Amino acid sequence: MKNILSITTAFLLTFSINNFVFADNHIEELPNVANVQVNICKLNDKVTLKEYESVTNDYIKWSKKNNVETFYVRHFPLFSHATTNNPLSYDFLEILGSSHEISGKAWDLWLGTKEGQKLNERWQKAAECHVKMGTGVTLYSNERALAKADERVVTWNWCSLNEGVTAEVLISKHADMAKNLEGNDQGIIGWAGIIPRLGGANAPGDFAQIIIFPNVEAVMKHQNTIAQGGWKHYRDYEENFATCRGEDLNTAQVLNRLSQ
């Protein structure tokens, strides 16, 4: 618990530094510090994705009607860590981001109203989804590029703080990394951290690093940067700051953006 609290503090303070350095008047996809709900979903037998989407489309309409709208994106695995002997246990991930206040209000309406319960029943019939809550922190964002990228690709990389590394050290490192991305065309249009909170005991690491690209070509541009010497920075990060299990790549579709 102490380690998780230290990591949460590190990400939040990194946000404070980045917000000071990079703040401007652009429109943001999400608040820089947000509640992030992750749904780990597998479609039920004989349910198609199109049928499932009818439920989520009605959810989005319901959320707008009740003023509990979220940023909503769905991730499908493309290059995963799965193997024949270790297949994935889910079909897709859903990420719903909002303020903590909006998330709490939405869940009370979802569980405590007839309309919410009816939608919940349809959702349960369509898929088995395990819901997790975490703190999401924006570390870098190219908002103009993100605004154009309803179809995107995203890497996930679960990391754990190395022994003896303090929150303050991680703060400084992430701030430096964010500065290096500003104006440096490596294909990356967004970088965020997610720290698991509610339901996160079995998370693969202390925190997840999420890197957003507009397309696979941009991913490969970044991979080329790594191959041409950028791997040294990865080695330094893992030796001195946090150990990560390795990136997987998802395709992602933005289903709803927050009203500005």
Secondary structure, DSSP 8 states (H G I E B T S, - for coil): -HHHHHHHHHHHHHHHHHHHHH--S---SS-SEEEEEEEEEEE-TT--HHHHHHHHHHHHHHHHHTT---EEEEEEEEE-S-BTTB--S-SEEEEEEE-HHHHHHHHHHHHHSHHHHHHHHHHHHHEEEEEEEEEEEEEEE-HHHHHT-SEEEEEEEEEEE-TT--HHHHHHHHHHHHHHHTT--SS--EEEEEEE-TT-TT-SSSEEEEEEESSHHHHHHHHHHIIIIIHHHHHHHHHHTEEE---EEEEEEEEE----
